């Protein structure tokens, strides 16, 4: 009886220790993944050179495979949205013009 009890307790302790080590390894892996992964979505109308970002209709024209898709109203979403190259009035939210070239640094 004592032997069975000792065997059961030993197996339970070994299982809990193994599970704790697995959880610790999983949390360390999650922390490392959060630190190392920095995904940046590349916009169709943006080109980045060093620390300067160029955006607007002209960089999108140079970056696109099919430039005619820029004026096609039924273009696929990969071609970009027209709102990305539209200047909007901040007060009344109406479009005021087309952004040909925007520089950000």
C-alpha positions in Angstrom: 0.0 0.0 0.0 2.8 2.4 0.9 4.6 1.5 -2.2 1.6 2.2 -4.4 1.0 5.5 -2.7 4.7 6.4 -3.1 4.6 5.4 -6.8 1.4 7.5 -7.5 2.9 10.6 -5.7 6.2 10.3 -7.6 4.4 10.1 -11.0 2.2 13.0 -10.1 5.2 15.1 -9.1 7.1 14.2 -12.2 4.1 15.1 -14.4 3.5 18.4 -12.7 7.2 19.3 -13.0 7.2 18.5 -16.7 4.1 20.5 -17.3 5.5 23.5 -15.5 8.7 23.3 -17.6 6.6 23.2 -20.8 4.5 26.2 -19.7 7.7 28.2 -18.8 9.2 27.4 -22.2 6.0 28.4 -24.0 5.8 31.7 -22.2 9.4 32.4 -22.9 8.9 31.6 -26.6 5.8 33.9 -26.7 7.8 36.8 -25.2 10.6 36.3 -27.6 8.2 36.2 -30.5 6.5 39.4 -29.4 9.8 41.2 -29.2 11.2 40.0 -32.5 8.1 40.3 -34.8 7.5 43.8 -36.0 5.3 43.6 -39.1 5.0 46.6 -41.2 2.4 46.7 -43.9 3.7 48.1 -47.1 1.2 50.4 -48.7 0.8 50.4 -52.5 1.3 54.1 -52.7 4.4 54.3 -50.4 8.1 53.9 -51.1 10.6 54.2 -48.2 14.3 55.0 -48.9 16.4 55.2 -45.7 14.4 57.3 -43.3 12.4 59.2 -45.9 9.0 57.9 -47.0 7.6 59.0 -50.4 3.9 58.5 -50.9 1.2 59.7 -53.3 0.1 59.0 -56.9 3.6 59.3 -58.5 5.3 56.7 -56.3 2.3 54.4 -56.7 2.6 54.8 -60.5 6.2 53.9 -60.4 5.7 50.9 -58.1 2.7 49.4 -59.8 3.0 46.6 -62.4 0.0 47.8 -64.4 -0.2 51.7 -64.3 -3.6 51.6 -66.0 -5.1 50.0 -62.9 -4.7 53.4 -61.1 -7.5 54.9 -63.2 -9.6 51.8 -63.4 -12.7 52.0 -61.1 -12.9 48.2 -61.0 -9.3 47.6 -60.1 -8.5 44.9 -57.5 -7.8 46.0 -54.0 -4.1 45.2 -54.4 -3.9 48.3 -56.7 -4.7 50.5 -53.7 -7.6 52.8 -52.7 -8.2 56.2 -54.3 -8.6 57.7 -50.8 -4.9 57.1 -50.1 -4.0 59.7 -52.7 -6.8 62.2 -52.0 -6.2 65.4 -50.0 -9.1 65.9 -47.6 -10.2 69.1 -45.8 -9.8 68.4 -42.1 -12.9 70.5 -41.2 -15.6 69.3 -43.5 -14.0 66.1 -44.7 -14.5 66.8 -48.4 -11.9 65.9 -51.0 -9.8 68.9 -52.1 -7.3 67.5 -54.5 -4.9 64.7 -55.5 -1.6 64.1 -53.6 1.0 63.6 -56.3 4.1 63.4 -54.0 4.2 63.5 -50.1 7.5 63.4 -48.2 7.8 62.1 -44.6 10.9 61.8 -42.6 
